Amino acid sequence: MTTAGPYAPALIAQICREIEELGEEHFAQMAVSPESVRGAQQAAHGLIERYGRGPVQAAAQVLEAQLNSKTP
């Protein structure tokens, strides 16, 4: 896993799992609609309320780095 800054790796891993689950839940139909985007935004705000902005941003950066490393 890529660096998670000053946050515990287990916390970042948990947030990453939750972000991935939210993505599957809100975008599973492969058609992005205003409702699915709104739902994903609300879910993201819930993660920030639960864990704080810093850890959620760190988890998002980890996921972005993983995606970029898989992209040719």
PQR file of N, CA, C, O and H, with PARSE charges and radii, in Angstrom:
ATOM      1  N   MET A   1       0.853  -1.176   0.000 -0.4000 1.5000
ATOM      2  CA  MET A   1       0.000   0.000   0.000 -0.0000 2.0000
ATOM      3  C   MET A   1       0.893   1.231   0.000  0.5500 1.7000
ATOM      4  O   MET A   1       1.962   1.231   0.611 -0.5500 1.4000
ATOM      5  N   THR A   2       0.459   2.261  -0.675 -0.4000 1.5000
ATOM      6  CA  THR A   2       1.200   3.511  -0.753 -0.0000 2.0000
ATOM      7  C   THR A   2       1.132   4.220   0.592  0.5500 1.7000
ATOM      8  O   THR A   2       0.310   3.887   1.445 -0.5500 1.4000
ATOM      9  H   THR A   2      -0.409   2.261  -1.171  0.4000 1.0000
ATOM     10  N   THR A   3       1.987   5.179   0.763 -0.4000 1.5000
ATOM     11  CA  THR A   3       2.035   5.900   2.029 -0.0000 2.0000
ATOM     12  C   THR A   3       0.676   6.488   2.413  0.5500 1.7000
ATOM     13  O   THR A   3      -0.062   6.996   1.569 -0.5500 1.4000
ATOM     14  H   THR A   3       2.655   5.451   0.070  0.4000 1.0000
ATOM     15  N   ALA A   4       0.375   6.408   3.673 -0.4000 1.5000
ATOM     16  CA  ALA A   4      -0.896   6.921   4.180 -0.0000 2.0000
ATOM     17  C   ALA A   4      -0.659   8.115   5.087  0.5500 1.7000
ATOM     18  O   ALA A   4      -1.535   8.495   5.864 -0.5500 1.4000
ATOM     19  H   ALA A   4       0.975   5.996   4.359  0.4000 1.0000
ATOM     20  N   GLY A   5       0.527   8.707   4.990 -0.4000 1.5000
ATOM     21  CA  GLY A   5       0.832   9.858   5.824 -0.0000 2.0000
ATOM     22  C   GLY A   5       0.914   9.458   7.282  0.5500 1.7000
ATOM     23  O   GLY A   5       1.385   8.367   7.603 -0.5500 1.4000
ATOM     24  H   GLY A   5       1.239   8.398   4.359  0.4000 1.0000
ATOM     25  N   PRO A   6       0.459  10.335   8.169 -0.5600 1.5000
ATOM     26  CA  PRO A   6       0.584  10.063   9.599  0.2800 2.0000
ATOM     27  C   PRO A   6      -0.505   9.143  10.152  0.5500 1.7000
ATOM     28  O   PRO A   6      -0.596   8.958  11.365 -0.5500 1.4000
ATOM     29  N   TYR A   7      -1.322   8.571   9.288 -0.4000 1.5000
ATOM     30  CA  TYR A   7      -2.469   7.786   9.744 -0.0000 2.0000
ATOM     31  C   TYR A   7      -2.124   6.305   9.805  0.5500 1.7000
ATOM     32  O   TYR A   7      -1.290   5.816   9.043 -0.5500 1.4000
ATOM     33  H   TYR A   7      -1.248   8.722   8.302  0.4000 1.0000
ATOM     34  N   ALA A   8      -2.770   5.609  10.711 -0.4000 1.5000
ATOM     35  CA  ALA A   8      -2.538   4.177  10.888 -0.0000 2.0000
ATOM     36  C   ALA A   8      -2.920   3.422   9.618  0.5500 1.7000
ATOM     37  O   ALA A   8      -3.998   3.639   9.065 -0.5500 1.4000
ATOM     38  H   ALA A   8      -3.447   6.007  11.329  0.4000 1.0000
ATOM     39  N   PRO A   9      -2.040   2.537   9.158 -0.5600 1.5000
ATOM     40  CA  PRO A   9      -2.345   1.768   7.943  0.2800 2.0000
ATOM     41  C   PRO A   9      -3.664   1.001   8.032  0.5500 1.7000
ATOM     42  O   PRO A   9      -4.374   0.877   7.035 -0.5500 1.4000
ATOM     43  N   ALA A  10      -3.996   0.487   9.214 -0.4000 1.5000
ATOM     44  CA  ALA A  10      -5.254  -0.255   9.361 -0.0000 2.0000
ATOM     45  C   ALA A  10      -6.457   0.668   9.152  0.5500 1.7000
ATOM     46  O   ALA A  10      -7.460   0.257   8.569 -0.5500 1.4000
ATOM     47  H   ALA A  10      -3.418   0.587  10.024  0.4000 1.0000
ATOM     48  N   LEU A  11      -6.358   1.900   9.622 -0.4000 1.5000
ATOM     49  CA  LEU A  11      -7.442   2.868   9.428 -0.0000 2.0000
ATOM     50  C   LEU A  11      -7.602   3.185   7.946  0.5500 1.7000
ATOM     51  O   LEU A  11      -8.718   3.199   7.427 -0.5500 1.4000
ATOM     52  H   LEU A  11      -5.543   2.233  10.096  0.4000 1.0000
ATOM     53  N   ILE A  12      -6.495   3.437   7.272 -0.4000 1.5000
ATOM     54  CA  ILE A  12      -6.546   3.761   5.846 -0.0000 2.0000
ATOM     55  C   ILE A  12      -7.087   2.573   5.058  0.5500 1.7000
ATOM     56  O   ILE A  12      -7.877   2.757   4.132 -0.5500 1.4000
ATOM     57  H   ILE A  12      -5.588   3.425   7.694  0.4000 1.0000
ATOM     58  N   ALA A  13      -6.675   1.367   5.409 -0.4000 1.5000
ATOM     59  CA  ALA A  13      -7.176   0.168   4.721 -0.0000 2.0000
ATOM     60  C   ALA A  13      -8.684   0.035   4.906  0.5500 1.7000
ATOM     61  O   ALA A  13      -9.393  -0.312   3.961 -0.5500 1.4000
ATOM     62  H   ALA A  13      -6.034   1.218   6.161  0.4000 1.0000
ATOM     63  N   GLN A  14      -9.182   0.306   6.112 -0.4000 1.5000
ATOM     64  CA  GLN A  14     -10.623   0.239   6.379 -0.0000 2.0000
ATOM     65  C   GLN A  14     -11.373   1.262   5.539  0.5500 1.7000
ATOM     66  O   GLN A  14     -12.396   0.940   4.935 -0.5500 1.4000
ATOM     67  H   GLN A  14      -8.607   0.588   6.880  0.4000 1.0000
ATOM     68  N   ILE A  15     -10.871   2.491   5.495 -0.4000 1.5000
ATOM     69  CA  ILE A  15     -11.530   3.535   4.713 -0.0000 2.0000
ATOM     70  C   ILE A  15     -11.491   3.176   3.233  0.5500 1.7000
ATOM     71  O   ILE A  15     -12.476   3.385   2.525 -0.5500 1.4000
ATOM     72  H   ILE A  15     -10.040   2.752   5.986  0.4000 1.0000
ATOM     73  N   CYS A  16     -10.366   2.639   2.753 -0.4000 1.5000
ATOM     74  CA  CYS A  16     -10.265   2.218   1.345 -0.0000 2.0000
ATOM     75  C   CYS A  16     -11.329   1.176   1.019  0.5500 1.7000
ATOM     76  O   CYS A  16     -11.982   1.252  -0.022 -0.5500 1.4000
ATOM     77  H   CYS A  16      -9.566   2.469   3.329  0.4000 1.0000
ATOM     78  N   ARG A  17     -11.502   0.206   1.911 -0.4000 1.5000
ATOM     79  CA  ARG A  17     -12.532  -0.824   1.686 -0.0000 2.0000
ATOM     80  C   ARG A  17     -13.914  -0.184   1.608  0.5500 1.7000
ATOM     81  O   ARG A  17     -14.718  -0.531   0.743 -0.5500 1.4000
ATOM     82  H   ARG A  17     -10.971   0.144   2.756  0.4000 1.0000
ATOM     83  N   GLU A  18     -14.183   0.752   2.517 -0.4000 1.5000
ATOM     84  CA  GLU A  18     -15.494   1.405   2.515 -0.0000 2.0000
ATOM     85  C   GLU A  18     -15.702   2.229   1.248  0.5500 1.7000
ATOM     86  O   GLU A  18     -16.798   2.236   0.687 -0.5500 1.4000
ATOM     87  H   GLU A  18     -13.529   1.034   3.220  0.4000 1.0000
ATOM     88  N   ILE A  19     -14.667   2.918   0.797 -0.4000 1.5000
ATOM     89  CA  ILE A  19     -14.780   3.698  -0.441 -0.0000 2.0000
ATOM     90  C   ILE A  19     -15.056   2.772  -1.615  0.5500 1.7000
ATOM     91  O   ILE A  19     -15.908   3.070  -2.452 -0.5500 1.4000
ATOM     92  H   ILE A  19     -13.776   2.912   1.252  0.4000 1.0000
ATOM     93  N   GLU A  20     -14.343   1.649  -1.685 -0.4000 1.5000
ATOM     94  CA  GLU A  20     -14.564   0.694  -2.773 -0.0000 2.0000
ATOM     95  C   GLU A  20     -15.985   0.143  -2.734  0.5500 1.7000
ATOM     96  O   GLU A  20     -16.630   0.017  -3.775 -0.5500 1.4000
ATOM     97  H   GLU A  20     -13.651   1.407  -1.004  0.4000 1.0000
ATOM     98  N   GLU A  21     -16.475  -0.187  -1.543 -0.4000 1.5000
ATOM     99  CA  GLU A  21     -17.847  -0.691  -1.412 -0.0000 2.0000
ATOM    100  C   GLU A  21     -18.860   0.365  -1.839  0.5500 1.7000
ATOM    101  O   GLU A  21     -19.849   0.052  -2.503 -0.5500 1.4000
ATOM    102  H   GLU A  21     -15.951  -0.085  -0.697  0.4000 1.0000
ATOM    103  N   LEU A  22     -18.614   1.612  -1.458 -0.4000 1.5000
ATOM    104  CA  LEU A  22     -19.518   2.696  -1.858 -0.0000 2.0000
ATOM    105  C   LEU A  22     -19.524   2.854  -3.367  0.5500 1.7000
ATOM    106  O   LEU A  22     -20.578   3.062  -3.969 -0.5500 1.4000
ATOM    107  H   LEU A  22     -17.811   1.867  -0.919  0.4000 1.0000
ATOM    108  N   GLY A  23     -18.369   2.758  -3.973 -0.4000 1.5000
ATOM    109  CA  GLY A  23     -18.288   2.864  -5.428 -0.0000 2.0000
ATOM    110  C   GLY A  23     -19.074   1.773  -6.110  0.5500 1.7000
ATOM    111  O   GLY A  23     -19.788   2.027  -7.080 -0.5500 1.4000
ATOM    112  H   GLY A  23     -17.513   2.589  -3.485  0.4000 1.0000
ATOM    113  N   GLU A  24     -18.949   0.554  -5.606 -0.4000 1.5000
ATOM    114  CA  GLU A  24     -19.699  -0.560  -6.185 -0.0000 2.0000
ATOM    115  C   GLU A  24     -21.199  -0.337  -6.019  0.5500 1.7000
ATOM    116  O   GLU A  24     -21.981  -0.592  -6.935 -0.5500 1.4000
ATOM    117  H   GLU A  24     -18.369   0.348  -4.818  0.4000 1.0000
ATOM    118  N   GLU A  25     -21.585   0.139  -4.850 -0.4000 1.5000
ATOM    119  CA  GLU A  25     -23.005   0.341  -4.549 -0.0000 2.0000
ATOM    120  C   GLU A  25     -23.617   1.443  -5.411  0.5500 1.7000
ATOM    121  O   GLU A  25     -24.720   1.283  -5.933 -0.5500 1.4000
ATOM    122  H   GLU A  25     -20.950   0.346  -4.106  0.4000 1.0000
ATOM    123  N   HIS A  26     -22.911   2.552  -5.560 -0.4000 1.5000
ATOM    124  CA  HIS A  26     -23.497   3.716  -6.224 -0.0000 2.0000
ATOM    125  C   HIS A  26     -23.310   3.733  -7.731  0.5500 1.7000
ATOM    126  O   HIS A  26     -24.041   4.434  -8.431 -0.5500 1.4000
ATOM    127  H   HIS A  26     -22.015   2.683  -5.135  0.4000 1.0000
ATOM    128  N   PHE A  27     -22.348   2.977  -8.249 -0.4000 1.5000
ATOM    129  CA  PHE A  27     -22.086   3.033  -9.684 -0.0000 2.0000
ATOM    130  C   PHE A  27     -22.164   1.662 -10.343  0.5500 1.7000
ATOM    131  O   PHE A  27     -21.658   1.477 -11.450 -0.5500 1.4000
ATOM    132  H   PHE A  27     -21.754   2.407  -7.681  0.4000 1.0000
ATOM    133  N   ALA A  28     -22.790   0.704  -9.678 -0.4000 1.5000
ATOM    134  CA  ALA A  28     -22.861  -0.666 -10.190 -0.0000 2.0000
ATOM    135  C   ALA A  28     -23.600  -0.760 -11.512  0.5500 1.7000
ATOM    136  O   ALA A  28     -23.289  -1.624 -12.332 -0.5500 1.4000
ATOM    137  H   ALA A  28     -23.202   0.854  -8.779  0.4000 1.0000
ATOM    138  N   GLN A  29     -24.564   0.106 -11.731 -0.4000 1.5000
ATOM    139  CA  GLN A  29     -25.350   0.007 -12.958 -0.0000 2.0000
ATOM    140  C   GLN A  29     -24.587   0.515 -14.178  0.5500 1.7000
ATOM    141  O   GLN A  29     -25.108   0.447 -15.291 -0.5500 1.4000
ATOM    142  H   GLN A  29     -24.816   0.808 -11.065  0.4000 1.0000
ATOM    143  N   MET A  30     -23.366   1.021 -13.998 -0.4000 1.5000
ATOM    144  CA  MET A  30     -22.503   1.490 -15.085 -0.0000 2.0000
ATOM    145  C   MET A  30     -23.072   2.713 -15.797  0.5500 1.7000
ATOM    146  O   MET A  30     -22.518   3.141 -16.809 -0.5500 1.4000
ATOM    147  H   MET A  30     -22.943   1.077 -13.094  0.4000 1.0000
ATOM    148  N   ALA A  31     -24.129   3.267 -15.310 -0.4000 1.5000
ATOM    149  CA  ALA A  31     -24.686   4.496 -15.868 -0.0000 2.0000
ATOM    150  C   ALA A  31     -24.698   5.526 -14.750  0.5500 1.7000
ATOM    151  O   ALA A  31     -25.436   5.382 -13.776 -0.5500 1.4000
ATOM    152  H   ALA A  31     -24.579   2.919 -14.487  0.4000 1.0000
ATOM    153  N   VAL A  32     -23.903   6.539 -14.886 -0.4000 1.5000
ATOM    154  CA  VAL A  32     -23.832   7.557 -13.849 -0.0000 2.0000
ATOM    155  C   VAL A  32     -25.025   8.492 -14.016  0.5500 1.7000
ATOM    156  O   VAL A  32     -25.228   9.097 -15.069 -0.5500 1.4000
ATOM    157  H   VAL A  32     -23.303   6.656 -15.677  0.4000 1.0000
ATOM    158  N   SER A  33     -25.788   8.587 -12.966 -0.4000 1.5000
ATOM    159  CA  SER A  33     -26.958   9.458 -12.976 -0.0000 2.0000
ATOM    160  C   SER A  33     -26.788  10.513 -11.883  0.5500 1.7000
ATOM    161  O   SER A  33     -25.956  10.354 -10.990 -0.5500 1.4000
ATOM    162  H   SER A  33     -25.623   8.096 -12.111  0.4000 1.0000
ATOM    163  N   PRO A  34     -27.561  11.574 -11.951 -0.5600 1.5000
ATOM    164  CA  PRO A  34     -27.487  12.577 -10.877  0.2800 2.0000
ATOM    165  C   PRO A  34     -27.771  11.966  -9.504  0.5500 1.7000
ATOM    166  O   PRO A  34     -27.177  12.368  -8.504 -0.5500 1.4000
ATOM    167  N   GLU A  35     -28.674  11.004  -9.466 -0.4000 1.5000
ATOM    168  CA  GLU A  35     -29.012  10.366  -8.191 -0.0000 2.0000
ATOM    169  C   GLU A  35     -27.838   9.553  -7.653  0.5500 1.7000
ATOM    170  O   GLU A  35     -27.559   9.594  -6.455 -0.5500 1.4000
ATOM    171  H   GLU A  35     -29.157  10.678 -10.279  0.4000 1.0000
ATOM    172  N   SER A  36     -27.148   8.815  -8.524 -0.4000 1.5000
ATOM    173  CA  SER A  36     -26.031   8.002  -8.050 -0.0000 2.0000
ATOM    174  C   SER A  36     -24.875   8.887  -7.598  0.5500 1.7000
ATOM    175  O   SER A  36     -24.198   8.572  -6.620 -0.5500 1.4000
ATOM    176  H   SER A  36     -27.375   8.783  -9.497  0.4000 1.0000
ATOM    177  N   VAL A  37     -24.647   9.990  -8.304 -0.4000 1.5000
ATOM    178  CA  VAL A  37     -23.587  10.917  -7.901 -0.0000 2.0000
ATOM    179  C   VAL A  37     -23.940  11.560  -6.565  0.5500 1.7000
ATOM    180  O   VAL A  37     -23.089  11.672  -5.683 -0.5500 1.4000
ATOM    181  H   VAL A  37     -25.198  10.245  -9.099  0.4000 1.0000
ATOM    182  N   ARG A  38     -25.190  11.981  -6.415 -0.4000 1.5000
ATOM    183  CA  ARG A  38     -25.640  12.582  -5.158 -0.0000 2.0000
ATOM    184  C   ARG A  38     -25.491  11.582  -4.007  0.5500 1.7000
ATOM    185  O   ARG A  38     -25.044  11.949  -2.920 -0.5500 1.4000
ATOM    186  H   ARG A  38     -25.882  11.890  -7.132  0.4000 1.0000
ATOM    187  N   GLY A  39     -25.857  10.341  -4.240 -0.4000 1.5000
ATOM    188  CA  GLY A  39     -25.719   9.316  -3.208 -0.0000 2.0000
ATOM    189  C   GLY A  39     -24.269   9.085  -2.829  0.5500 1.7000
ATOM    190  O   GLY A  39     -23.948   8.922  -1.652 -0.5500 1.4000
ATOM    191  H   GLY A  39     -26.220  10.043  -5.123  0.4000 1.0000
ATOM    192  N   ALA A  40     -23.392   9.071  -3.821 -0.4000 1.5000
ATOM    193  CA  ALA A  40     -21.966   8.880  -3.553 -0.0000 2.0000
ATOM    194  C   ALA A  40     -21.399  10.064  -2.770  0.5500 1.7000
ATOM    195  O   ALA A  40     -20.575   9.880  -1.875 -0.5500 1.4000
ATOM    196  H   ALA A  40     -23.652   9.204  -4.778  0.4000 1.0000
ATOM    197  N   GLN A  41     -21.837  11.270  -3.105 -0.4000 1.5000
ATOM    198  CA  GLN A  41     -21.375  12.454  -2.377 -0.0000 2.0000
ATOM    199  C   GLN A  41     -21.827  12.409  -0.923  0.5500 1.7000
ATOM    200  O   GLN A  41     -21.058  12.733  -0.018 -0.5500 1.4000
ATOM    201  H   GLN A  41     -22.506  11.420  -3.833  0.4000 1.0000
ATOM    202  N   GLN A  42     -23.072  12.009  -0.701 -0.4000 1.5000
ATOM    203  CA  GLN A  42     -23.576  11.905   0.669 -0.0000 2.0000
ATOM    204  C   GLN A  42     -22.802  10.844   1.442  0.5500 1.7000
ATOM    205  O   GLN A  42     -22.489  11.033   2.618 -0.5500 1.4000
ATOM    206  H   GLN A  42     -23.697  11.746  -1.436  0.4000 1.0000
ATOM    207  N   ALA A  43     -22.495   9.737   0.789 -0.4000 1.5000
ATOM    208  CA  ALA A  43     -21.727   8.682   1.440 -0.0000 2.0000
ATOM    209  C   ALA A  43     -20.324   9.172   1.778  0.5500 1.7000
ATOM    210  O   ALA A  43     -19.802   8.868   2.851 -0.5500 1.4000
ATOM    211  H   ALA A  43     -22.750   9.584  -0.166  0.4000 1.0000
ATOM    212  N   ALA A  44     -19.714   9.925   0.877 -0.4000 1.5000
ATOM    213  CA  ALA A  44     -18.379  10.469   1.134 -0.0000 2.0000
ATOM    214  C   ALA A  44     -18.409  11.427   2.321  0.5500 1.7000
ATOM    215  O   ALA A  44     -17.503  11.414   3.155 -0.5500 1.4000
ATOM    216  H   ALA A  44     -20.138  10.173   0.005  0.4000 1.0000
ATOM    217  N   HIS A  45     -19.443  12.254   2.400 -0.4000 1.5000
ATOM    218  CA  HIS A  45     -19.572  13.156   3.545 -0.0000 2.0000
ATOM    219  C   HIS A  45     -19.717  12.359   4.838  0.5500 1.7000
ATOM    220  O   HIS A  45     -19.206  12.763   5.883 -0.5500 1.4000
ATOM    221  H   HIS A  45     -20.179  12.264   1.723  0.4000 1.0000
ATOM    222  N   GLY A  46     -20.414  11.229   4.765 -0.4000 1.5000
ATOM    223  CA  GLY A  46     -20.546  10.368   5.936 -0.0000 2.0000
ATOM    224  C   GLY A  46     -19.203   9.820   6.389  0.5500 1.7000
ATOM    225  O   GLY A  46     -18.930   9.754   7.588 -0.5500 1.4000
ATOM    226  H   GLY A  46     -20.829  10.901   3.916  0.4000 1.0000
ATOM    227  N   LEU A  47     -18.360   9.423   5.432 -0.4000 1.5000
ATOM    228  CA  LEU A  47     -17.015   8.940   5.778 -0.0000 2.0000
ATOM    229  C   LEU A  47     -16.202  10.053   6.435  0.5500 1.7000
ATOM    230  O   LEU A  47     -15.498   9.817   7.416 -0.5500 1.4000
ATOM    231  H   LEU A  47     -18.582   9.477   4.458  0.4000 1.0000
ATOM    232  N   ILE A  48     -16.302  11.260   5.895 -0.4000 1.5000
ATOM    233  CA  ILE A  48     -15.555  12.388   6.460 -0.0000 2.0000
ATOM    234  C   ILE A  48     -16.041  12.693   7.871  0.5500 1.7000
ATOM    235  O   ILE A  48     -15.233  12.980   8.755 -0.5500 1.4000
ATOM    236  H   ILE A  48     -16.875  11.452   5.098  0.4000 1.0000
ATOM    237  N   GLU A  49     -17.346  12.635   8.091 -0.4000 1.5000
ATOM    238  CA  GLU A  49     -17.879  12.864   9.438 -0.0000 2.0000
ATOM    239  C   GLU A  49     -17.391  11.795  10.406  0.5500 1.7000
ATOM    240  O   GLU A  49     -17.087  12.089  11.562 -0.5500 1.4000
ATOM    241  H   GLU A  49     -18.002  12.402   7.373  0.4000 1.0000
ATOM    242  N   ARG A  50     -17.315  10.561   9.937 -0.4000 1.5000
ATOM    243  CA  ARG A  50     -16.931   9.445  10.804 -0.0000 2.0000
ATOM    244  C   ARG A  50     -15.429   9.415  11.077  0.5500 1.7000
ATOM    245  O   ARG A  50     -15.017   9.187  12.215 -0.5500 1.4000
ATOM    246  H   ARG A  50     -17.562  10.321   8.998  0.4000 1.0000
ATOM    247  N   TYR A  51     -14.600   9.641  10.047 -0.4000 1.5000
ATOM    248  CA  TYR A  51     -13.156   9.454  10.185 -0.0000 2.0000
ATOM    249  C   TYR A  51     -12.352  10.751  10.167  0.5500 1.7000
ATOM    250  O   TYR A  51     -11.203  10.767  10.608 -0.5500 1.4000
ATOM    251  H   TYR A  51     -14.935   9.826   9.123  0.4000 1.0000
ATOM    252  N   GLY A  52     -12.930  11.826   9.669 -0.4000 1.5000
ATOM    253  CA  GLY A  52     -12.197  13.077   9.507 -0.0000 2.0000
ATOM    254  C   GLY A  52     -11.699  13.226   8.075  0.5500 1.7000
ATOM    255  O   GLY A  52     -11.473  12.239   7.375 -0.5500 1.4000
ATOM    256  H   GLY A  52     -13.864  11.813   9.311  0.4000 1.0000
ATOM    257  N   ARG A  53     -11.534  14.469   7.653 -0.4000 1.5000
ATOM    258  CA  ARG A  53     -11.145  14.749   6.268 -0.0000 2.0000
ATOM    259  C   ARG A  53      -9.762  14.193   5.935  0.5500 1.7000
ATOM    260  O   ARG A  53      -9.575  13.617   4.863 -0.5500 1.4000
ATOM    261  H   ARG A  53     -11.718  15.271   8.221  0.4000 1.0000
ATOM    262  N   GLY A  54      -8.798  14.353   6.828 -0.4000 1.5000
ATOM    263  CA  GLY A  54      -7.424  13.919   6.553 -0.0000 2.0000
ATOM    264  C   GLY A  54      -7.310  12.437   6.225  0.5500 1.7000
ATOM    265  O   GLY A  54      -6.747  12.083   5.189 -0.5500 1.4000
ATOM    266  H   GLY A  54      -8.949  14.821   7.698  0.4000 1.0000
ATOM    267  N   PRO A  55      -7.830  11.560   7.083 -0.5600 1.5000
ATOM    268  CA  PRO A  55      -7.736  10.133   6.777  0.2800 2.0000
ATOM    269  C   PRO A  55      -8.483   9.733   5.504  0.5500 1.7000
ATOM    270  O   PRO A  55      -8.022   8.861   4.767 -0.5500 1.4000
ATOM    271  N   VAL A  56      -9.628  10.361   5.239 -0.4000 1.5000
ATOM    272  CA  VAL A  56     -10.385  10.027   4.025 -0.0000 2.0000
ATOM    273  C   VAL A  56      -9.609  10.486   2.791  0.5500 1.7000
ATOM    274  O   VAL A  56      -9.564   9.770   1.790 -0.5500 1.4000
ATOM    275  H   VAL A  56     -10.003  11.069   5.837  0.4000 1.0000
ATOM    276  N   GLN A  57      -9.004  11.661   2.851 -0.4000 1.5000
ATOM    277  CA  GLN A  57      -8.188  12.125   1.727 -0.0000 2.0000
ATOM    278  C   GLN A  57      -6.981  11.217   1.525  0.5500 1.7000
ATOM    279  O   GLN A  57      -6.616  10.918   0.388 -0.5500 1.4000
ATOM    280  H   GLN A  57      -9.040  12.242   3.664  0.4000 1.0000
ATOM    281  N   ALA A  58      -6.360  10.777   2.612 -0.4000 1.5000
ATOM    282  CA  ALA A  58      -5.215   9.874   2.504 -0.0000 2.0000
ATOM    283  C   ALA A  58      -5.634   8.557   1.854  0.5500 1.7000
ATOM    284  O   ALA A  58      -4.917   8.024   1.008 -0.5500 1.4000
ATOM    285  H   ALA A  58      -6.657  11.020   3.536  0.4000 1.0000
ATOM    286  N   ALA A  59      -6.789   8.036   2.248 -0.4000 1.5000
ATOM    287  CA  ALA A  59      -7.280   6.789   1.652 -0.0000 2.0000
ATOM    288  C   ALA A  59      -7.570   6.982   0.169  0.5500 1.7000
ATOM    289  O   ALA A  59      -7.261   6.108  -0.642 -0.5500 1.4000
ATOM    290  H   ALA A  59      -7.371   8.469   2.936  0.4000 1.0000
ATOM    291  N   ALA A  60      -8.157   8.111  -0.188 -0.4000 1.5000
ATOM    292  CA  ALA A  60      -8.438   8.390  -1.599 -0.0000 2.0000
ATOM    293  C   ALA A  60      -7.143   8.468  -2.400  0.5500 1.7000
ATOM    294  O   ALA A  60      -7.094   8.011  -3.542 -0.5500 1.4000
ATOM    295  H   ALA A  60      -8.408   8.820   0.471  0.4000 1.0000
ATOM    296  N   GLN A  61      -6.102   9.039  -1.816 -0.4000 1.5000
ATOM    297  CA  GLN A  61      -4.808   9.115  -2.496 -0.0000 2.0000
ATOM    298  C   GLN A  61      -4.207   7.730  -2.688  0.5500 1.7000
ATOM    299  O   GLN A  61      -3.607   7.449  -3.725 -0.5500 1.4000
ATOM    300  H   GLN A  61      -6.142   9.410  -0.888  0.4000 1.0000
ATOM    301  N   VAL A  62      -4.366   6.871  -1.696 -0.4000 1.5000
ATOM    302  CA  VAL A  62      -3.877   5.495  -1.813 -0.0000 2.0000
ATOM    303  C   VAL A  62      -4.597   4.786  -2.954  0.5500 1.7000
ATOM    304  O   VAL A  62      -3.961   4.131  -3.780 -0.5500 1.4000
ATOM    305  H   VAL A  62      -4.854   7.100  -0.853  0.4000 1.0000
ATOM    306  N   LEU A  63      -5.921   4.914  -3.001 -0.4000 1.5000
ATOM    307  CA  LEU A  63      -6.689   4.276  -4.074 -0.0000 2.0000
ATOM    308  C   LEU A  63      -6.313   4.847  -5.436  0.5500 1.7000
ATOM    309  O   LEU A  63      -6.209   4.106  -6.413 -0.5500 1.4000
ATOM    310  H   LEU A  63      -6.438   5.446  -2.330  0.4000 1.0000
ATOM    311  N   GLU A  64      -6.109   6.151  -5.506 -0.4000 1.5000
ATOM    312  CA  GLU A  64      -5.717   6.777  -6.773 -0.0000 2.0000
ATOM    313  C   GLU A  64      -4.360   6.252  -7.234  0.5500 1.7000
ATOM    314  O   GLU A  64      -4.170   5.974  -8.418 -0.5500 1.4000
ATOM    315  H   GLU A  64      -6.193   6.753  -4.713  0.4000 1.0000
ATOM    316  N   ALA A  65      -3.421   6.119  -6.306 -0.4000 1.5000
ATOM    317  CA  ALA A  65      -2.100   5.595  -6.659 -0.0000 2.0000
ATOM    318  C   ALA A  65      -2.202   4.155  -7.151  0.5500 1.7000
ATOM    319  O   ALA A  65      -1.508   3.765  -8.090 -0.5500 1.4000
ATOM    320  H   ALA A  65      -3.575   6.345  -5.344  0.4000 1.0000
ATOM    321  N   GLN A  66      -3.066   3.367  -6.518 -0.4000 1.5000
ATOM    322  CA  GLN A  66      -3.257   1.982  -6.958 -0.0000 2.0000
ATOM    323  C   GLN A  66      -3.842   1.941  -8.361  0.5500 1.7000
ATOM    324  O   GLN A  66      -3.405   1.144  -9.192 -0.5500 1.4000
ATOM    325  H   GLN A  66      -3.629   3.683  -5.755  0.4000 1.0000
ATOM    326  N   LEU A  67      -4.822   2.788  -8.632 -0.4000 1.5000
ATOM    327  CA  LEU A  67      -5.416   2.839  -9.974 -0.0000 2.0000
ATOM    328  C   LEU A  67      -4.394   3.277 -11.012  0.5500 1.7000
ATOM    329  O   LEU A  67      -4.320   2.701 -12.098 -0.5500 1.4000
ATOM    330  H   LEU A  67      -5.177   3.435  -7.957  0.4000 1.0000
ATOM    331  N   ASN A  68      -3.607   4.292 -10.684 -0.4000 1.5000
ATOM    332  CA  ASN A  68      -2.602   4.790 -11.621 -0.0000 2.0000
ATOM    333  C   ASN A  68      -1.530   3.752 -11.913  0.5500 1.7000
ATOM    334  O   ASN A  68      -0.998   3.699 -13.022 -0.5500 1.4000
ATOM    335  H   ASN A  68      -3.667   4.760  -9.802  0.4000 1.0000
ATOM    336  N   SER A  69      -1.211   2.925 -10.923 -0.4000 1.5000
ATOM    337  CA  SER A  69      -0.183   1.904 -11.142 -0.0000 2.0000
ATOM    338  C   SER A  69      -0.701   0.771 -12.024  0.5500 1.7000
ATOM    339  O   SER A  69       0.091   0.041 -12.620 -0.5500 1.4000
ATOM    340  H   SER A  69      -1.643   2.967 -10.022  0.4000 1.0000
ATOM    341  N   LYS A  70      -2.015   0.617 -12.114 -0.4000 1.5000
ATOM    342  CA  LYS A  70      -2.617  -0.433 -12.942 -0.0000 2.0000
ATOM    343  C   LYS A  70      -2.953   0.059 -14.340  0.5500 1.7000
ATOM    344  O   LYS A  70      -3.237  -0.744 -15.229 -0.5500 1.4000
ATOM    345  H   LYS A  70      -2.659   1.210 -11.630  0.4000 1.0000
ATOM    346  N   THR A  71      -2.923   1.372 -14.541 -0.4000 1.5000
ATOM    347  CA  THR A  71      -3.272   1.953 -15.835 -0.0000 2.0000
ATOM    348  C   THR A  71      -2.040   1.958 -16.734  0.5500 1.7000
ATOM    349  O   THR A  71      -0.984   2.457 -16.343 -0.5500 1.4000
ATOM    350  H   THR A  71      -2.693   2.024 -13.819  0.4000 1.0000
ATOM    351  N   PRO A  72      -2.174   1.398 -17.944 -0.5600 1.5000
ATOM    352  CA  PRO A  72      -1.002   1.360 -18.837  0.2800 2.0000
ATOM    353  C   PRO A  72      -0.588   2.740 -19.315  0.5500 1.7000
ATOM    354  O   PRO A  72       0.377   2.869 -20.068 -0.5500 1.4000
TER
END
